[in-house]
């Protein structure tokens, strides 16, 4: 199994935007130091996130690291001009020496309709059309194309030409079959959000992905799946882990109440039992990931890159414990295919 650390760059008023961006870069450097395989930056366009420009953030991280692969989580192609998105990410591909991977998706949040005039009625069509054009731009030196949501292209050239040809693109999956079908159609890997709900809705979408993968004529053995987690804290004992993480979980419940949202998991114990949250001793976390793997068959997993309410010491200690005692067992028990090789 391979492991990513991912941030959506949630921001509160306790620190400046500058300090928060610096923390993200420092966490990426730490992830590389500790042995994570990848670091991901999300894309959101409304409070409380300041992750509106993943290629800029990842470019800075690329300059501060040398090995770790760089992910978008996700690139919201439904909101973006595919030509401009191609130019940004082809440039980043070079600046990172070919360490870039994309996870694409339609995006979410109420602000995108106001900022980008993308609605619930057209976001899936925009995502599909944007990806189909983006895919061609990455592969073809000249593109002639016509669609619904941007001006047509005639023998269009886009520069720079990318370093990785092709780049690997994952499709983020949370609630709908549209992104799952798009991934299967093109033989692309799937990344299940696996954050908000119990396991079954995500497992059903993964089952559908495998079904459609075979339907489109791909070798079932080549399907590749990643999955997220809803939070992480490991300690030597489950009692210590729960005691430390409970205030963080309670703060999350308080935020839900403030926003008028009903939580899916009303207690930390319920979340540990039925959600993808990983809180407990190293062995408990290993057992839970192995249990989820039996249902998902995933080879890649992400943890939150942010402290998420932990102190810096607690945050680093939990990540060190993960790499020292949890990751080695999971790497051994769950074989995974290598990431694309870096360009020399």
N, C-alpha and C positions, 0 to 999 in steps of 0.2 A: 504494500500500500504506500501511496505517496501523500504528502501533507502540504496543504497551503495555509497560509495565514492571510485573512482577508479583512479589510476595513471598509465601511461605508462612510467614514469620516463624520461621525456624529459630533456635533459641536454644541456646547452650552456656553453660557455667558461668564463662566468662571475664568476663562483664558481668552486671549486674543486669537483671531484666525491664524496669525503668524505662528504663535506658539503651538497651535493644534497641528498645523501642517508640519512643523518641525518634529513633533512627536510621531507623526505617521512615518516620516523618513527614518527616524531613529528606530522605530519598531521594525521597519523593513530591514535595516542593517542588523538588528538583533536576530531577526528570523533567519537571515543568511548565516550569521555566526553560530546559531544553535543547530543548524542543519535542516531547516525546512526546505522543501523542494520548490515552493513558489510563494509569491506574495501578490495579493490581489487588491485592487482599488475599485470600489463601486462607482456608479454614476447616479446621482440624484439631483434634483433641481428645485428643492424647497427645504424649508426648515424641517428638522434640526440638522440637516446635512450640508456640508460645504464641499461635496465631491462632484461638482459640476464639470470638472475638466480632468478626467483620468489621464489622458496622454501627457499633460503637463506634469502632473504629480509623478507618474511613472518614469518620465524622462529624467527627473531629478533623482529618483531612486536608482535608475540605471547608472547614473554617474557615481553613485555612492556604493554600488555593489558590483560584483564581478561574476557570480555564479548563479544566483537564484533566478528562477524563471518569473516573468512578470505577467500578471493576468489582469484583465478587466473583468469587473464583476457587478453589473454587466455593462456592456456597451449598448446603449439604448438606440438601436438603429431606426426604430420607429420615429424618433425625434430628429434624426440627423440627416443631412445631405450625404448620401453614400460616397460621393466624390470627395467631399471635404474630409469625411471620416477616413477614407482610404489614404488621403495625403498625410493626415496626422499620424496614422498608425504605421504606414510604410516608413515614414521618417523615424518614428520611435523604434521600428524594427532594426534599422541601421544603428541608431544610437545605443541600443542595448546589445549589439553584436548577435542579433538573432535569438534573443531570449523571450520574445513576446508571444503570448497566446491570448486569444480573445474568447470571452464568454459573452454572447450577444443575447438580447431579449427585448421585449416590447417596452419595458419600464413600467413604473406605476407612480401613483401620486396625483393629487388634484391639480397641482400647479402646471403640469405639462400641457393640459388643455389650454390654459391661459397663455403660457409662454410660447408654445409651439403650435397651437391650434390643431392638436392631435386629440382625437376623441376616442371613447371606448368603442365606437362603431367602426372606426377606420384604423385603429392602432395595429391590429394583427395584419391587415393588408399592407400597411406601411412597413412593418417589420419584415414581412416576407419579401416584398418588392425591394426594400433596401438591401437585404442580404443577398438576393440574387444578383443585383447590380454590383455590390461590393465584391462578391465572389469573382465575378468576371473581371473587374478592374484589377484584382490582385493577380489574376492568372494571364490576362491578355494584354499585349502591348498596345493594341488599338481596339476600341470598343464602339460598336454601333448599337444603340439601345433606345427603346421607347417604353414609357410607363405612365402611370397615373399621377404620380406625386412630385415629379421634378421634370425640368425640361429634358427633351430627348438629346441623345449624343450621336454624332456621326464621325466615325473614325477618330474618336477622341483618344488622346494620349494623356496619361497621368504620370506625374513625376514626384518623387523619385520612384524608380522601379524597386520593388521590395527586395530585401535580402533573403528571406525565407520564401521559397516558391514551391509549394504553397505554404501558407501559414495554417496552423491548426485552429479551427474555430469550434468552440463548444456552444451549445444552446442551453440557456438557462431555463429551467422548468419549475413552475410553482403550482399553477392551478388549472391550466388549460392544455388541451390536446394539440392546439395549433403549433406551438413551438416544438413539441415532441415529434409531430409528423414532419415538420420541416427538417429537423435534425436527421430523422431516419431516411427521408427522401434523398438527402445529399450524402449519406454515409458519414455524418459528423457525430462526435461524442455528445453526450447529454450530461448536464450538471443539474441535479435536483436540489432545489432550495432546502427542503427538509428542515424547516425552521419553525413555522408557526403552529402546525397541526400535529396530531399523532402520525404514526408511520404510514397508515394504510392509504390515504389519498396519494401520497408520493409514490408508494409502491405500485399502485394501480397505473399511474402515468408511466413508470418505468416498464411495467409489463406491456403497456400499449406501445412504447418505444421499441421494445424487442419484437413485438408482433409486426409493427410497420417496417422495421428494419428488414425482417425476412420478406415481407410483402414486396418491398422494393428491390429484392434480389441480392441483398448483401449477405455475406457469410456471418451466421450468428456468432461465431467465435470472435469476430472482430469488433463487436459492439463494445463501446467504452463508456463507463458511467462514473460520475463523481457525485458526491452528496455533501450537504452542509451540516452544520450543527448549530444549536440554539444558544450555546454558551459553554464555557469550559472553566473548571477549576479542579485541580487534583492536589491532594495532600496525602500524608502518610496513612491517615485513617479516614474513614467515611465521616466520622463524627466531626473531625477537624474541618474537613472540606465543607460539610453542610453548615457548620457554625460560621465559617468565614463567608460563604456565599449567600447565606440567607438575607442579610441586609441589602445585597445587590438585587436579589430577586424581589424583595419587598419594595424596593425603590421602583422597579419596573412595574409592579402592580399599581403603585401609586400614580405613576405616569399614565398608565392605561385609564385609571379612574378619572384623572384630570382631563384626559382627552375624550372621555365618554365611551371608551372601548371596553367590551367585556372580554376578560382574558380567557383563553382556551384552557389554561391550567391555573387553578386558583391557589395552589400551594406549591412550594418547592418540592415536596415529596411527590406530588402528583406529576410535576414536570420531569423529575428524575425517572419516574416509573414509565411515563407514556410519551414524553417528548424526546427530541434528539439531544437535549442538554447533557453534557458530560461533567458531572460533579460527583466526586467520590475518591476512593483510593485508586492507585494505578490498576490493580487487578479488576476492580469493578468497572472501570472505564474500558479496559481491554475486553471484558466479557460483553459489555453493551455494544461496542463497535462490532465485535464478531457476530452478535445476534442480528444487528442491522444488516451486516454484510450478507448473511444467509438469505435475507429478503430482497436486498437491492442488487447484490453482486457487484458493488462498486469497488473501484481500485484507487480512487482519489477521494480525500476528505479534507474539509477545511475547518479550521478553528478561527475564532475571533482574534484578530491581531491586537485589539485594543485592551487596555487594562479593565475597562468596563466597570469601574468602581473599586477595583483592587488597588492597593498601594503599588508603587513601582517595584518594591521588593517582592511582594506577593505575586505580582504579574510575572516577573522574570523567573521567580522560583518555580511557579507552576509550569511555565514553558520548558524550563530546564528539566523538571521531573518528567514531563511528557517525552522529551527527546531521549532522556536517559533510561527510562523504564517502560514506557508505553509504546513509543514508536518502534523500537527494535523488535518487540514481539509481534506487532501488527505487520511490520514489513516482512517478517518471516512467515507468518500465518496466512497472509493475503498477498500472493504474488501479484505484481503489477508490471505492465509494460513500461519500458523506458520512455521518458519525455523525448521529444525530438532533440537531436544532438545540436549543440551550439555550433555556430559557424566559427571556424578558427580565426 
